Amino acid sequence: MNSMVGASIHKHPNEKDPEVELTNGLYAGHAYSITAIKNVPFGRYSVSLIRLRNPWGKSEWTGRWSDRSEEMESLPPSVRNELRFQRANDGEFWMCYEDVINIFDEIQMCHLQPDALTTEIAEDEGITSWNVTIYHDAWKKGISAGGCGNPPNENLYWKNPQFFITLTDTDADNPNAECTLIVSLTEKEYNNQSKICIGFAVYKLKSPDMKPLDGERASRNSMRLTERSGQYQYNREVTRRFELSPGVYVIIPSTFHPHAEADFLLRLFTEKRAESGVLDIDNPKPVSPNRVNLSSNFLK
């Protein structure tokens, strides 16, 4: 979906230097951007190569498929031209997929928002786009700060804000006829400090009546717990990507402890347009998603 992709290697927790050079030319504690992916013929097989860039503009990977490696030297000039290969210490280099997965500890995907668009990106009509809907809400003590539902506060859980999304059109390239849904929950921190654990749950409804769920209606209406964000975390943002069958889903963001107050931002990304809204006691409020165009320089 033309997202920005980056990779990093974790450094040892006892290491005092912010960035540590490894024997393979890479740096732990350093961020690399992924700028291309390419399958190239190699003998009787093909190999998946990933191009990375060191933002310093120098200091590169020295292992397999690096600038001066035997693998890169063995490629015909025509294939190297397709890779736009340059033997220079310019910070950009190729690695095979297996080495990227084995060496890097973390890969991050960044989905641009409409306010991040430039004229060049906005005018590119030949790219695939995300649909995104954004909600600003809050957990308020005595009203909507219900916590995670652990005993003895099970009933308070249903006080948390609730949002629905209707997935209808399946992804074009999904072999299982499923829909991509990315849920991103962000706490609006103050002074760059997070003092609460956050997380969310995703439920699929059997008989949607578009009213907020409670303990009684939940078991009657569906409600099948489909996915979770994982363990509650003291993170500013918690994001998960799901592939779900068509249907109506409810997303319930919450703090771990009840009565914990905070403002939050909820973003719902889909490949196809999907109606979503707030589950209100009186009336659900559907919201049309925004179309987000992303730069064609980045990868799916």
N, C-alpha and C positions, 0 to 999 in steps of 0.2 A: 504493500500500500504506500510505496514511496515515503517511507519513514526514515528519519535520521537514526543511524545505528552506531553505537560506540562500544568499545571493549576495554577492559582493564584487568590487571593482575594484582591480587591482594599482596601487600607486604606483610612481613612478620610483625605481630603486635609489639614486640620489644624493639623493633628497629626505630631509631630516632630520626634518621634522615627521611624527608618527605618522599623521596624517590630513590630507588635502589637499582643500579645497573646489574643485570643478570648476565651469565656467560653466553647467552644466545643473542645478545645485542638489544633485547627488550628491557624495559624498566618496570619494576613493580611500583605500585602507587602512582601510576601515570595513566592518562587517558589517551586512547587511540580511536580514531574514527575509521569506520568501515566504508569504503568508497565504491567498491564494485565486487561482483562475483561472476565467475566465468568457468564453464566446463571446457577443458581443452583435451585434445587427443594426446595420449602418452603411451607409446608402444601399441599393444593390442587393446588397451583400455582407454578410459578417459579419467581425468582427475578434476575435482572441484577446487578451484582456487579462489581465495578471498584476498582482495587488496585492502591494505590498511595504511593509514597515514599517521605519522608522528607529527603533532602540531608544531614541534620545534623546527621542522624542516631539515632534520638530520638525525643520525643515530637510528640504524635500521636492524631488522631481523637478519641473522646470519646463518640460519639453518636451511632446511630443504626449501627449494623454490625461491630463495633469496636472490638478489641481483647477480651474484657471482657463483651461484650453485651449479652443480653438474646438471641438475634437472632443467634449470632455465637455459643452460647452454645447449642442451640436447634438442630444444624445440626448433622447428624450422623458422626461418626469418618471417615468413608470412604469419605464423601463429603469434610470434612475439609482437608483430605489428598490430595484430588484433587486440593484444593486451595493452597496447600503447606502452610497451616496456622501454624503460630507460635505465641504463646502468650508471646511476649517479647517487651520491649520498644526499638525496633530496627529502628524505623522511618518508617516502612512499615505497611500499614493497608488497610482494605477494607471499602468501602462505597457503598451504593446502588446508582444506577444511578440518582434517583430523588433528593437525597441529594446533589450529586455533581453538578447537574444543578442549584439547588436552592441556594447553598452556594457560589460556586465559580463564579467569575465575568468574567473570561477570560480563554479560552483554546487555546493554540497555538500548531500548527503542524509544525515540522521542517523536510524538505526533504533534505537528504544528497546529496552532490555533489560528482562527481567522485574523486576529490582530497581529499575527506574526508574518502575514503575507507581504511579499514585495510585489511590485508591478510585474516583474518578470515572471514570478510564479503564478500570479493571478491570470496572466494572459496565456499561459500554457494550457490549452484545452485538451491536449492529448494524453493527459495523465489520469491515473485512477485516484479517486478521492475517498476520504473517510466522511461519514456522516456523524456529527457529534452534537449532543444536547447537553447543556450545562445547567446545573441547579445550584443555587446558593441557599443554604439552610443553616440550622443551628440545633444543637442539643441544649435544651433549657431545663433547669432543675424544676421538678414538679409538673412539667408539661411534656417534654419530649426527650429527656435524658434518661432512657430506660435501662441502659447497660446491656450486658450480653445475655442476660436471662438465666444466670446461675442461681441456684437456690440460695436464699428463700425469695428471690426477686423475679421468679419466672414470669409473672403477669406484667411486670413493669416493662419487659422487653418489647411488647407490642405498642408501647407509647412512643417508641423511636419513629422518626420520619420514615415514610414508606413511599417508594416510587415504583411505577410499573413501566414495562416496555413490552410491546407486541412485536414479536419477530415473525415475519410472514415470508419474505423472499429469501431463499437460500443463497449462499455464496456461489458464484459462477463456477469456481474451480474446486468446490468441496465434494469429494467422492461419496460422502455419507449424507448428502442433502441437509447440511447443517448451516447454522448462521453464526458468524463471528460476532462476539460481544466482548468489548473491553470495558471493564468497570474501573474507574480511577477515583479514589476517595482521598481528598486532601484536607488536612486540618489547617485552618487559617491561624497560624501561630502568631504569637506576639513576642517580640524581642528574640525571634529565631529560636525559641525554646518550646519543646513539646513536653507537656506534663501528663498527658493522657495516652492510654492505649486505644487504638482505633482498629476497626475491621468491618466487614460487611458479610451478609449472607444473601444468596440468590435462590428463590423458590419458584417452582413452576406450578401454575394453577391448573386444576382439572376443570373447574367450572367457574370461570372468571365472572364476578359480579361487580368488579371495579370498586370495591369498598375496602377500607383498611382492614388488615387481618388482626384477629385477636386469638387467644388461646382456643376458644371454642370453634370459631369459624375456620381457623387454620387447619385443624384436623379434618373438618367436614369438607372444606372447599378444595383442598389439594391434597393438600399442600404437601408437596414433596420437596424436602430440602435438596436442592440440586447441586449447589456449589458454595464454597466459602472462600474468603480471601486468604485463609490460613490462620495461623496464630495471631492474636491481637498484638500489635507492635507499637512501640514508642517511636513511630516514624511520622514524618510530616505527610508522607503520601504512601498509600497502599494501592497497588494496581495488579489486576489479574486479567488474563485473556482466556475466554471460554469459547468452545464450539458447541452450540446448543441446537436442539431440534426446534422447529417452528412452534410457537405457542405464546402464551402470556406469562411473563415473569415478574416477580416482585423483588426489588432490591431493598434491603433494610440495612443502612449504615448505623453503627452504634459504637459507643465507647465500651471498654471492658467493665468499668465500675459504673453503677447507676448514679445519677445526680451529678455526673461530671459535665461541666458546661464548656462549650466551645462552638465556634462557627466553623462550617465546613463547606467544601466545594465538591460536588459530585459530577463526574463527566461520564457519559455513555457513548462509546464509539461503536459503530456498525458499518459493515461494508455496503449494505443496502439500506434504503430509507426505512425507518421504523418509528411508529408512533410511541411516544412515552409521555409520562405525566406524573403528577403528584397524586397519591391516593388520599383524598380528602374525605372527611366524614360525610359531608353533604354532597360533594360532587367531585369526581376526578377532573384534573385540569390537564388535558393533553397539550403537548408542546411539539412543534415541528422541529426536526433536527436541522442544524446548519450544515451546509456543504463545505468541506474543508479541502482545499487544493494543496497538494504537497509537491515539493520540488522534484523534478524527474531525475535529479542527480543522485538521489538516494534510493535505497534498495527496498524490496519487499522483504 
